[in-house]
């Protein structure tokens, strides 16, 4: 652990874990027996401030509201509304202003869901602490702690600041939220080597906001507030800014291009209009009509609606999206850095193997469910009861409705006993406990002493022992082999060592069990019980693992089929992570987070593609991994549940917090998995791809519409058709909000395109305005423009009225957009097949738009609102023919595109 302020003064970071308790106390100028003096505490508080983390102050409401007008679309809509006010187009101006307000309100609602991760971090801090000052013990507010304080901790407490442990009594601390370690960390007061150790390896250090699960200890505070490990995480959170989602960037680019094209067209309109002596007010009205036509007013609303429905669909599958743009960011995801425990695995310890000197047993079933059996895999003695009895008896856990009350590993042993056919409660009642030696990190085992009888019926005190394999085997003298007692000789010891190494290499946590019978006359339950734990009779070794979820294997395979690289990023050791990764099908090398961080940047970029597992990761390692992948061009999803995950979750393109995780992680993320299941992430990516694919269909449609509007107004100006105003503002708004929006919703909720999850993700930064899209909308828009201007001239020359020509063009425009909507569902697939009509939404919208295209010129109410003129069947036939011509031209273009792609 590093501290920036040894002895309360600025200086170089100090590795306190590499110093003895006496050296630490001397350096900090404190006597652990009496603690700091009141005067020294006041001095340090004044110099260094309270033991608190910085708080993020929210922006005032008015500033957040104005911030919604920073998007290009909002600014263009606002400018058009101002121009409409200047030329007294009141209804148009009001509508445009209302649209900007609607967009701002939706944006504010989304911001309201994004709570501050820093403030959630601050809320975790302990309220009080027990300290030793001036020779007396007292309870004080935790904020008043200073470097050098002597703090007393015990089971049930939360560590109030970082500190060097100077006394430990069977002390265990749950550091999972900080380090990702899946089991409580055993703590002691020993001195560690002066090497660069991460928090997970500092066994003599206690960290702020980690709960004490067992035992007690005395901690000498070496860092407070922002200098703690938690403070460093807070600092990383403050320094990390969330990036704009890809679609938001694309829409901003699209708005700039549209604005530039419309602006250029307006300049041409004004120049030509003045050269023809047109009045200024007429030119302004035409300019406003063009501005309204060129701005995709319905695009933000339709996009928000599509994303909202998509987020509701995800929520039904346990993926809660906090920020709507994150739905489409999922579509770009090309790399997933996933936490192991509880996400890829069940977070339920499971015994999978039992080994005795003569036999080997495998255990089926996973987690804390009682389904499964013990299978005799090798050897001559099928009975397993005596071999596993110590795990059941030296055990304080309980199973209640599939949940463990107590230590998770003890819970796994109870499940093993049930699978082996043992009656847990009856066995415990039969062997009444008379003394307990609790687990301690120093000797790494637990022992219980019970009244029993030996094989000859003589009363004995039977000692049952379970613990880390080396700790138990080192105290063995004999072994239970096929029901007989045999010497624990060098050969048995070697075989046990090989068996333990094999299990460890497969990612198992290896534990051992043993027994010893004692003479009741010589047993004192109040004596040093560890002295009795010698000359043990070994019974078995077991391999325990947190098994992968069944759904995770299939989900990893699905992700790889979708060209998404999955990496495991875990606080556990590399060996365990690599073993689980192999079971899940995650390929790649395994290395420590510190090893990756130590590489030069060019090597990090070169090696990142070959890495599948990163173990013992610190928060800064996770952020570095995400940053490296971004530099490689990946769009990164990061999952996690702990405080230590929050900076990486915030820095990732799509941060995913677990529903069972800390509020800090949830507030930092853009999405929350309420079921903690990796398979849900892959489902969310699939839905994100579907939504984004549908949005791109709609964007192609919108682009075609806007190109047509700009070219039509430009053509009308250049060739002086309809006085440079082919469509009035009400007609433009009708096309945008009735025709365009309707098809927008239909395309947005379209069926998933075939083979979508087999495609490669879109590269980071790739524009939606690809060359095929630009060619399609350019040629399609030009074709429709020629049709519309031709119909206006036809109306003037054949039917003697520009009004009739404009009404024919307005009708033809709606009919052509029906064709365009179906064609925009795919860049190359023909619509001349039955599957074109497999979407009920598209079919109903197309039918409704066809009916409306007829009614807008036939009903007096529509004619008054839109300024259209009644047309006859012959004139409507010209409009219908226009749509047929567009269909044939578009199909010819797709045929040529398919042939070109086939040749490529």
TAFEN-V952521 format. One record per residue. N is the residue number from 1. RES is the residue in three letters. OMEGA is omega in radians with two decimals (999 if undefined). BURIAL is I if it has 16 or more other C-alpha atoms within 10 Angstrom, else O. Layout:
# TAFEN-V952521
n,res,omega,burial
N,RES,OMEGA,BURIAL
N,RES,OMEGA,BURIAL
This chain:
# TAFEN-V952521
n,res,omega,burial
1,UNK,-3.14,I
2,UNK,3.02,I
3,UNK,-3.12,I
4,UNK,-3.02,I
5,UNK,3.06,I
6,UNK,3.14,I
7,UNK,3.08,I
8,UNK,-3.11,I
9,UNK,3.09,O
10,UNK,-3.14,O
11,UNK,-3.14,O
12,UNK,3.09,O
13,UNK,-3.10,O
14,UNK,3.05,O
15,UNK,-3.07,I
16,UNK,-3.10,I
17,UNK,-3.13,I
18,UNK,3.12,I
19,UNK,3.12,I
20,UNK,3.10,I
21,UNK,-3.14,I
22,UNK,3.14,O
23,UNK,3.12,O
24,UNK,3.13,I
25,UNK,3.13,I
26,UNK,-3.14,O
27,UNK,-3.12,O
28,UNK,3.06,I
29,UNK,-3.09,I
30,UNK,3.01,I
31,UNK,-3.08,I
32,UNK,-3.11,I
33,UNK,-3.10,O
34,UNK,-3.14,I
35,UNK,-3.13,I
36,UNK,3.03,I
37,UNK,-3.14,O
38,UNK,-3.13,O
39,UNK,3.13,O
40,UNK,3.11,O
41,UNK,3.13,I
42,UNK,-3.13,O
43,UNK,-3.13,O
44,UNK,3.09,I
45,UNK,3.13,I
46,UNK,-3.09,O
47,UNK,-2.95,O
48,UNK,-3.14,I
49,UNK,-3.07,I
50,UNK,3.08,I
51,UNK,-3.05,I
52,UNK,3.09,I
53,UNK,3.12,I
54,UNK,-3.12,O
55,UNK,3.14,I
56,UNK,-3.11,O
57,UNK,-3.12,O
58,UNK,3.07,O
59,UNK,3.09,O
60,UNK,-3.06,O
61,UNK,-3.09,O
62,UNK,-3.14,O
63,UNK,3.10,O
64,UNK,3.10,O
65,UNK,3.13,I
66,UNK,3.11,O
67,UNK,3.12,O
68,UNK,-3.13,I
69,UNK,3.08,I
70,UNK,-3.13,O
71,UNK,-3.09,O
72,UNK,-3.12,I
73,UNK,3.13,I
74,UNK,-3.12,I
75,UNK,3.13,O
76,UNK,3.10,I
77,UNK,3.14,I
78,UNK,3.13,I
79,UNK,3.12,I
80,UNK,3.11,I
81,UNK,3.13,I
82,UNK,3.11,I
83,UNK,3.13,I
84,UNK,3.08,I
85,UNK,-3.09,O
86,UNK,-3.12,O
87,UNK,3.00,O
88,UNK,3.01,O
89,UNK,-2.93,I
90,UNK,-3.08,O
91,UNK,3.11,O
92,UNK,-3.13,I
93,UNK,-3.14,I
94,UNK,3.14,O
95,UNK,-3.13,O
96,UNK,3.10,I
97,UNK,3.12,I
98,UNK,3.11,O
99,UNK,3.13,I
100,UNK,3.11,I
101,UNK,3.12,I
102,UNK,3.12,O
103,UNK,-3.13,I
104,UNK,-3.13,I
105,UNK,3.12,O
106,UNK,3.12,O
107,UNK,3.12,I
108,UNK,3.13,I
109,UNK,3.11,O
110,UNK,3.11,O
111,UNK,-3.11,O
112,UNK,-3.14,O
113,UNK,-3.06,O
114,UNK,-3.13,O
115,UNK,-3.11,I
116,UNK,3.07,I
117,UNK,3.12,I
118,UNK,3.13,I
119,UNK,3.05,I
120,UNK,3.09,I
121,UNK,-3.14,I
122,UNK,-3.09,I
123,UNK,-3.13,O
124,UNK,-2.94,I
125,UNK,-3.11,I
126,UNK,-3.10,I
127,UNK,-3.07,O
128,UNK,3.10,I
129,UNK,3.08,I
130,UNK,-3.06,I
131,UNK,3.05,I
132,UNK,3.13,I
133,UNK,3.14,I
134,UNK,3.07,O
135,UNK,3.13,O
136,UNK,3.11,O
137,UNK,3.14,O
138,UNK,3.11,O
139,UNK,-3.08,O
140,UNK,2.99,O
141,UNK,-3.07,O
142,UNK,-3.14,I
143,UNK,-3.11,I
144,UNK,3.09,I
145,UNK,3.10,I
146,UNK,3.07,I
147,UNK,-3.10,I
148,UNK,3.10,I
149,UNK,3.06,I
150,UNK,-3.04,I
151,UNK,3.11,I
152,UNK,-3.13,I
153,UNK,3.08,I
154,UNK,-3.09,I
155,UNK,-3.12,O
156,UNK,3.12,O
157,UNK,2.93,I
158,UNK,-3.13,I
159,UNK,-3.01,I
160,UNK,3.12,I
161,UNK,3.12,I
162,UNK,3.12,I
163,UNK,3.09,I
164,UNK,3.11,I
165,UNK,3.14,I
166,UNK,3.00,I
167,UNK,3.12,I
168,UNK,3.12,I
169,UNK,-3.10,I
170,UNK,-3.01,I
171,UNK,3.02,I
172,UNK,-3.10,I
173,UNK,3.11,I
174,UNK,-3.11,I
175,UNK,-3.04,I
176,UNK,-3.12,I
177,UNK,-3.09,I
178,UNK,-3.05,I
179,UNK,-3.06,I
180,UNK,3.11,I
181,UNK,-2.98,I
182,UNK,3.13,I
183,UNK,3.13,I
184,UNK,-3.11,I
185,UNK,3.06,I
186,UNK,-3.05,I
187,UNK,3.07,I
188,UNK,-3.09,I
189,UNK,-3.11,I
190,UNK,3.14,I
191,UNK,-3.08,I
192,UNK,3.12,I
193,UNK,-3.09,O
194,UNK,3.05,O
195,UNK,-3.08,O
196,UNK,-3.11,O
197,UNK,3.04,I
198,UNK,-3.13,I
199,UNK,-3.10,I
200,UNK,-3.13,I
201,UNK,-3.10,O
202,UNK,-3.04,I
203,UNK,3.13,I
204,UNK,-3.08,I
205,UNK,3.03,I
206,UNK,-3.04,I
207,UNK,-3.14,I
208,UNK,3.10,I
209,UNK,2.96,I
210,UNK,-3.07,I
211,UNK,3.07,I
212,UNK,-3.07,I
213,UNK,-3.05,I
214,UNK,3.02,I
215,UNK,-3.11,I
216,UNK,-3.13,I
217,UNK,3.07,I
218,UNK,-3.05,I
219,UNK,3.05,I
220,UNK,-3.01,I
221,UNK,3.14,I
222,UNK,3.11,I
223,UNK,3.11,I
224,UNK,3.01,I
225,UNK,-3.03,I
226,UNK,3.10,I
227,UNK,3.12,I
228,UNK,3.06,I
229,UNK,3.10,I
230,UNK,3.09,I
231,UNK,3.09,I
232,UNK,3.10,I
233,UNK,3.09,I
234,UNK,3.13,I
235,UNK,3.10,I
236,UNK,3.11,I
237,UNK,-3.12,I
238,UNK,-3.07,I
239,UNK,-3.08,O
240,UNK,3.11,I
241,UNK,3.10,O
242,UNK,3.12,O
243,UNK,3.05,O
244,UNK,3.08,O
245,UNK,-3.09,I
246,UNK,-3.10,I
247,UNK,3.10,I
248,UNK,3.11,O
249,UNK,-3.12,O
250,UNK,3.14,I
251,UNK,3.08,I
252,UNK,3.10,O
253,UNK,-3.13,I
254,UNK,3.14,I
255,UNK,3.14,I
256,UNK,3.13,O
257,UNK,-3.13,O
258,UNK,-3.13,I
259,UNK,3.13,I
260,UNK,-3.14,O
261,UNK,3.13,I
262,UNK,3.13,I
263,UNK,3.11,I
264,UNK,3.13,O
265,UNK,3.11,I
266,UNK,3.13,I
267,UNK,3.11,O
268,UNK,-3.14,O
269,UNK,-3.12,I
270,UNK,-3.12,I
271,UNK,-3.14,O
272,UNK,-3.14,I
273,UNK,-3.14,I
274,UNK,3.11,O
275,UNK,3.11,O
276,UNK,3.11,O
277,UNK,3.05,O
278,UNK,-3.09,O
279,UNK,-3.14,O
280,UNK,-3.08,O
281,UNK,3.09,O
282,UNK,3.11,O
283,UNK,3.12,I
284,UNK,3.12,I
285,UNK,3.10,I
286,UNK,-3.14,I
287,UNK,3.11,I
288,UNK,3.10,I
289,UNK,3.12,I
290,UNK,-3.12,I
291,UNK,3.13,I
292,UNK,-3.13,I
293,UNK,-3.03,I
294,UNK,-3.12,I
295,UNK,3.10,I
296,UNK,-3.03,I
297,UNK,-3.07,I
298,UNK,-3.04,I
299,UNK,3.14,I
300,UNK,-3.10,I
301,UNK,3.14,I
302,UNK,3.14,I
303,UNK,3.12,I
304,UNK,-3.13,I
305,UNK,-3.14,I
306,UNK,3.14,I
307,UNK,3.13,I
308,UNK,3.11,I
309,UNK,3.09,O
310,UNK,3.13,I
311,UNK,3.08,I
312,UNK,3.10,O
313,UNK,3.12,O
314,UNK,-3.12,I
315,UNK,3.11,I
316,UNK,3.11,O
317,UNK,3.00,I
318,UNK,3.05,I
319,UNK,-3.07,I
320,UNK,-3.11,I
321,UNK,-3.11,I
322,UNK,-3.10,I
323,UNK,-3.01,I
324,UNK,-3.13,I
325,UNK,3.12,I
326,UNK,3.12,I
327,UNK,-3.12,I
328,UNK,3.07,I
329,UNK,3.11,I
330,UNK,-3.10,I
331,UNK,-3.10,I
332,UNK,-3.01,I
333,UNK,3.12,I
334,UNK,3.12,I
335,UNK,3.09,I
336,UNK,3.02,I
337,UNK,-3.00,I
338,UNK,2.95,I
339,UNK,-3.12,I
340,UNK,-2.96,I
341,UNK,3.07,I
342,UNK,3.13,I
343,UNK,3.03,I
344,UNK,3.13,I
345,UNK,-3.06,I
346,UNK,-3.00,I
347,UNK,3.07,I
348,UNK,-3.09,I
349,UNK,-3.06,I
350,UNK,3.02,I
351,UNK,-3.11,I
352,UNK,-3.11,I
353,UNK,3.05,I
354,UNK,3.13,I
355,UNK,3.05,I
356,UNK,3.13,I
357,UNK,-3.08,I
358,UNK,-2.98,O
359,UNK,3.06,I
360,UNK,-3.12,I
361,UNK,2.99,I
362,UNK,-3.05,I
363,UNK,3.13,I
364,UNK,-3.10,I
365,UNK,-3.12,I
366,UNK,3.04,I
367,UNK,-3.04,I
368,UNK,3.01,I
369,UNK,-3.05,I
370,UNK,3.09,I
371,UNK,3.14,O
372,UNK,-3.09,O
373,UNK,3.00,O
374,UNK,-3.10,I
375,UNK,3.12,I
376,UNK,-3.02,I
377,UNK,-3.10,O
378,UNK,3.10,O
379,UNK,-3.02,O
380,UNK,-3.07,O
381,UNK,-3.06,O
382,UNK,-3.12,O
383,UNK,-3.08,O
384,UNK,-2.98,I
385,UNK,-3.11,O
386,UNK,-3.09,O
387,UNK,-3.05,I
388,UNK,-3.08,I
389,UNK,-3.14,I
390,UNK,3.14,I
391,UNK,-3.13,I
392,UNK,-3.01,I
393,UNK,3.09,I
394,UNK,-2.91,I
395,UNK,-3.12,I
396,UNK,-3.09,O
397,UNK,3.05,I
398,UNK,3.02,I
399,UNK,-3.14,I
400,UNK,3.10,O
401,UNK,3.10,O
402,UNK,3.10,O
403,UNK,-3.14,O
404,UNK,2.99,I
405,UNK,-3.07,O
406,UNK,-3.09,O
407,UNK,-3.12,I
408,UNK,3.14,I
409,UNK,3.07,I
410,UNK,3.08,I
411,UNK,3.10,I
412,UNK,3.12,I
413,UNK,3.10,I
414,UNK,3.09,I
415,UNK,3.09,I
416,UNK,-3.14,I
417,UNK,3.10,I
418,UNK,-3.12,I
419,UNK,3.13,I
420,UNK,3.09,I
421,UNK,3.14,O
422,UNK,3.06,I
423,UNK,-3.00,O
424,UNK,-3.06,I
425,UNK,-3.13,O
426,UNK,3.13,O
427,UNK,-3.14,O
428,UNK,3.12,O
429,UNK,-3.12,O
430,UNK,-3.13,O
431,UNK,-3.07,I
432,UNK,-3.08,O
433,UNK,3.12,I
434,UNK,3.11,O
435,UNK,-3.12,I
436,UNK,2.95,I
437,UNK,-3.06,I
438,UNK,3.10,I
439,UNK,3.08,I
440,UNK,-3.13,I
441,UNK,-3.12,I
442,UNK,-3.11,I
443,UNK,2.92,O
444,UNK,3.05,I
445,UNK,3.06,I
446,UNK,3.11,I
447,UNK,3.04,I
448,UNK,-3.07,I
449,UNK,-2.99,I
450,UNK,3.01,I
451,UNK,-3.10,I
452,UNK,3.05,I
453,UNK,3.13,O
454,UNK,-3.05,O
455,UNK,-3.14,O
456,UNK,3.12,O
457,UNK,-3.12,O
458,UNK,3.10,O
459,UNK,3.09,O
460,UNK,2.90,I
461,UNK,-3.08,I
462,UNK,3.11,I
463,UNK,3.07,I
464,UNK,-3.05,I
465,UNK,2.96,I
466,UNK,-3.14,I
467,UNK,3.09,I
468,UNK,-3.03,I
469,UNK,-3.13,I
470,UNK,-3.11,I
471,UNK,-3.11,I
472,UNK,-3.09,I
473,UNK,-3.14,I
474,UNK,3.14,O
475,UNK,-3.06,O
476,UNK,3.03,I
477,UNK,3.13,I
478,UNK,3.11,I
479,UNK,3.07,I
480,UNK,-3.06,I
481,UNK,3.13,I
482,UNK,3.09,I
483,UNK,-3.13,O
484,UNK,3.11,O
485,UNK,-3.13,O
486,UNK,-3.14,I
487,UNK,3.05,O
488,UNK,-3.05,I
489,UNK,-3.09,O
490,UNK,-3.13,O
491,UNK,3.10,O
492,UNK,3.13,I
493,UNK,3.13,O
494,UNK,3.13,O
495,UNK,3.10,O
496,UNK,3.12,I
497,UNK,3.12,O
498,UNK,-3.14,O
499,UNK,3.13,I
500,UNK,3.13,I
501,UNK,3.11,O
502,UNK,3.11,O
503,UNK,3.14,I
504,UNK,3.11,I
505,UNK,3.09,O
506,UNK,3.08,I
507,UNK,-3.13,I
508,UNK,2.92,I
509,UNK,-3.00,I
510,UNK,3.07,I
511,UNK,-3.10,I
512,UNK,3.13,I
513,UNK,3.14,I
514,UNK,3.09,I
515,UNK,2.99,I
516,UNK,3.07,I
517,UNK,-3.12,I
518,UNK,3.07,I
519,UNK,-3.13,O
520,UNK,-3.10,O
521,UNK,-3.10,O
522,UNK,-3.08,O
523,UNK,3.09,O
524,UNK,-3.09,O
525,UNK,-3.14,O
526,UNK,-3.14,O
527,UNK,3.05,O
528,UNK,-3.03,O
529,UNK,-3.13,I
530,UNK,-3.14,O
531,UNK,3.13,O
532,UNK,-3.05,I
533,UNK,3.10,I
534,UNK,3.13,O
535,UNK,-3.06,I
536,UNK,3.02,I
537,UNK,-3.11,I
538,UNK,3.08,I
539,UNK,-3.08,I
540,UNK,2.89,I
541,UNK,3.06,I
542,UNK,3.03,I
543,UNK,-3.09,I
544,UNK,-3.13,I
545,UNK,2.93,I
546,UNK,-2.91,I
547,UNK,3.06,I
548,UNK,3.00,I
549,UNK,3.08,I
550,UNK,-3.11,O
551,UNK,-3.09,O
552,UNK,-3.14,I
553,UNK,-3.14,I
554,UNK,-3.12,I
555,UNK,3.09,I
556,UNK,3.12,I
557,UNK,3.12,I
558,UNK,3.12,I
559,UNK,3.14,I
560,UNK,3.06,I
561,UNK,3.13,O
562,UNK,3.11,I
563,UNK,3.07,I
564,UNK,-3.11,I
565,UNK,3.12,I
566,UNK,3.04,I
567,UNK,3.08,I
568,UNK,3.12,I
569,UNK,-2.94,I
570,UNK,3.03,I
571,UNK,3.11,I
572,UNK,-3.13,I
573,UNK,-3.06,I
574,UNK,-3.10,I
575,UNK,3.11,I
576,UNK,-3.14,I
577,UNK,-3.12,I
578,UNK,3.14,I
579,UNK,3.11,I
580,UNK,3.14,I
581,UNK,3.12,I
582,UNK,3.13,O
583,UNK,-3.10,O
584,UNK,-3.10,I
585,UNK,3.09,I
586,UNK,-3.09,I
587,UNK,3.00,I
588,UNK,3.13,I
589,UNK,3.09,O
590,UNK,3.08,I
591,UNK,3.13,I
592,UNK,3.09,I
593,UNK,3.14,I
594,UNK,3.11,I
595,UNK,3.12,O
596,UNK,-3.12,I
597,UNK,-3.10,I
598,UNK,-3.13,O
599,UNK,2.99,O
600,UNK,-3.05,O
601,UNK,-3.11,O
602,UNK,3.08,O
603,UNK,3.07,O
604,UNK,3.13,I
605,UNK,-3.11,I
606,UNK,-3.02,O
607,UNK,-2.96,O
608,UNK,-3.12,I
609,UNK,-3.11,O
610,UNK,-3.05,O
611,UNK,3.11,I
612,UNK,-3.09,I
613,UNK,3.03,I
614,UNK,-3.08,I
615,UNK,3.14,I
616,UNK,-3.06,I
617,UNK,2.98,I
618,UNK,-3.13,I
619,UNK,-3.10,I
620,UNK,3.09,I
621,UNK,-3.14,I
622,UNK,3.09,I
623,UNK,3.13,I
624,UNK,3.12,I
625,UNK,3.13,I
626,UNK,-3.13,I
627,UNK,3.14,I
628,UNK,3.13,I
629,UNK,3.09,I
630,UNK,3.12,I
631,UNK,3.10,O
632,UNK,3.13,O
633,UNK,3.13,O
634,UNK,2.92,I
635,UNK,-2.85,I
636,UNK,2.95,I
637,UNK,-3.13,I
638,UNK,3.10,I
639,UNK,3.09,I
640,UNK,-3.12,I
641,UNK,-3.02,I
642,UNK,3.04,I
643,UNK,-3.11,I
644,UNK,-3.14,I
645,UNK,-2.97,I
646,UNK,-3.14,I
647,UNK,3.14,I
648,UNK,3.10,I
649,UNK,-3.13,I
650,UNK,-3.08,I
651,UNK,-3.12,I
652,UNK,3.08,I
653,UNK,3.09,I
654,UNK,3.14,I
655,UNK,-3.04,I
656,UNK,3.13,I
657,UNK,3.10,I
658,UNK,-3.14,I
659,UNK,3.13,I
660,UNK,-3.05,O
661,UNK,-3.11,I
662,UNK,3.07,I
663,UNK,3.13,I
664,UNK,3.12,I
665,UNK,-3.13,I
666,UNK,-3.13,I
667,UNK,3.13,I
668,UNK,-3.03,I
669,UNK,3.04,I
670,UNK,-3.12,I
671,UNK,-3.14,I
672,UNK,3.06,I
673,UNK,-3.09,I
674,UNK,3.13,I
675,UNK,3.09,I
676,UNK,-2.97,I
677,UNK,3.14,I
678,UNK,3.14,I
679,UNK,3.11,I
680,UNK,3.11,I
681,UNK,-3.12,I
682,UNK,3.06,I
683,UNK,-3.14,I
684,UNK,3.09,I
685,UNK,3.12,I
686,UNK,3.12,I
687,UNK,3.09,I
688,UNK,3.10,I
689,UNK,-3.14,I
690,UNK,-3.13,I
691,UNK,-3.12,I
692,UNK,3.11,I
693,UNK,3.10,I
694,UNK,3.08,I
695,UNK,3.11,I
696,UNK,3.03,I
697,UNK,-3.13,I
698,UNK,3.14,I
699,UNK,3.05,I
700,UNK,3.14,I
701,UNK,-3.14,I
702,UNK,3.13,I
703,UNK,3.10,I
704,UNK,3.14,I
705,UNK,-3.08,I
706,UNK,3.09,I
707,UNK,3.12,I
708,UNK,3.13,I
709,UNK,-3.09,I
710,UNK,-3.13,I
711,UNK,-3.14,I
712,UNK,3.10,I
713,UNK,3.12,I
714,UNK,3.12,I
715,UNK,3.12,I
716,UNK,3.13,I
717,UNK,-3.09,I
718,UNK,-3.06,O
719,UNK,3.09,O
720,UNK,3.11,I
721,UNK,3.13,I
722,UNK,3.11,I
723,UNK,3.10,I
724,UNK,3.13,I
725,UNK,-3.08,I
726,UNK,3.14,I
727,UNK,3.13,I
728,UNK,3.11,I
729,UNK,3.11,I
730,UNK,3.13,I
731,UNK,3.12,I
732,UNK,-3.13,I
733,UNK,3.07,I
734,UNK,3.13,I
735,UNK,-3.09,I
736,UNK,-2.95,I
737,UNK,3.13,I
738,UNK,-3.10,I
739,UNK,-3.07,I
740,UNK,-3.09,I
741,UNK,-3.14,I
742,UNK,3.11,I
743,UNK,3.09,I
744,UNK,3.11,I
745,UNK,-3.13,I
746,UNK,3.13,I
747,UNK,-3.12,I
748,UNK,3.13,I
749,UNK,-3.12,I
750,UNK,3.08,I
751,UNK,3.13,I
752,UNK,3.11,O
753,UNK,-3.14,O
754,UNK,3.07,O
755,UNK,-3.05,O
756,UNK,-3.09,O
757,UNK,3.05,I
758,UNK,3.12,O
759,UNK,3.02,O
760,UNK,3.10,O
761,UNK,3.06,I
762,UNK,3.11,I
763,UNK,3.07,O
764,UNK,3.06,I
765,UNK,3.13,O
766,UNK,-3.08,O
767,UNK,3.02,I
768,UNK,3.13,I
769,UNK,3.12,I
770,UNK,-3.11,O
771,UNK,3.08,O
772,UNK,3.13,O
773,UNK,-3.12,I
774,UNK,3.12,O
775,UNK,-3.11,O
776,UNK,-3.08,I
777,UNK,3.12,I
778,UNK,-3.13,I
779,UNK,3.12,I
780,UNK,3.12,I
781,UNK,3.11,I
782,UNK,3.13,I
783,UNK,-3.14,I
784,UNK,3.12,I
785,UNK,3.13,I
786,UNK,3.13,O
787,UNK,-3.07,I
788,UNK,3.14,I
789,UNK,3.09,I
790,UNK,3.13,I
791,UNK,3.11,I
792,UNK,3.11,I
793,UNK,3.10,I
794,UNK,3.12,I
795,UNK,-3.12,I
796,UNK,-3.04,I
797,UNK,-3.05,O
798,UNK,-3.06,O
799,UNK,2.99,O
800,UNK,-3.09,O
801,UNK,3.02,O
802,UNK,-3.13,I
803,UNK,3.11,I
804,UNK,3.12,I
805,UNK,3.12,I
806,UNK,3.12,I
807,UNK,3.05,I
808,UNK,-3.14,I
809,UNK,3.14,I
810,UNK,3.10,I
811,UNK,-3.14,I
812,UNK,3.13,I
813,UNK,3.14,I
814,UNK,-3.13,I
815,UNK,3.09,I
816,UNK,3.13,I
817,UNK,3.03,I
818,UNK,3.10,I
819,UNK,-3.08,I
820,UNK,-3.12,I
821,UNK,3.12,I
822,UNK,-3.12,I
823,UNK,-3.10,I
824,UNK,3.09,I
825,UNK,3.11,I
826,UNK,3.14,I
827,UNK,-3.03,I
828,UNK,-3.08,I
829,UNK,3.13,I
830,UNK,3.06,I
831,UNK,-3.10,I
832,UNK,3.09,O
833,UNK,-3.01,O
834,UNK,-3.07,O
835,UNK,3.08,O
836,UNK,-3.06,O
837,UNK,-3.13,O
838,UNK,3.12,O
839,UNK,-3.14,O
840,UNK,-3.13,O
841,UNK,-3.14,I
842,UNK,-3.11,I
843,UNK,-3.13,I
844,UNK,3.12,O
845,UNK,3.13,I
846,UNK,3.12,I
847,UNK,3.14,O
848,UNK,-3.13,O
849,UNK,3.08,I
850,UNK,3.13,O
851,UNK,3.14,O
852,UNK,3.12,I
853,UNK,3.07,I
854,UNK,-3.01,I
855,UNK,-3.05,I
856,UNK,3.09,I
857,UNK,-3.05,I
858,UNK,-3.13,I
859,UNK,-3.07,O
860,UNK,-3.13,O
861,UNK,3.10,O
862,UNK,-3.11,O
863,UNK,3.14,I
864,UNK,-3.11,O
865,UNK,-3.00,O
866,UNK,3.14,I
867,UNK,3.13,I
868,UNK,3.12,I
869,UNK,-3.14,I
870,UNK,3.09,I
871,UNK,-3.10,I
872,UNK,-3.07,O
873,UNK,-3.14,O
874,UNK,-3.14,O
875,UNK,3.07,I
876,UNK,3.11,I
877,UNK,3.08,O
878,UNK,3.13,I
879,UNK,3.14,I
880,UNK,3.11,I
881,UNK,3.13,I
882,UNK,3.14,I
883,UNK,3.12,I
884,UNK,3.11,O
885,UNK,3.12,O
886,UNK,3.14,I
887,UNK,-3.11,I
888,UNK,3.12,O
889,UNK,-3.12,O
890,UNK,3.13,I
891,UNK,3.07,I
892,UNK,3.12,O
893,UNK,3.12,I
894,UNK,3.11,I
895,UNK,3.11,O
896,UNK,3.13,O
897,UNK,3.13,I
898,UNK,3.13,O
899,UNK,3.12,O
900,UNK,3.12,O
901,UNK,3.13,O
902,UNK,3.10,O
903,UNK,3.13,O
904,UNK,999,O
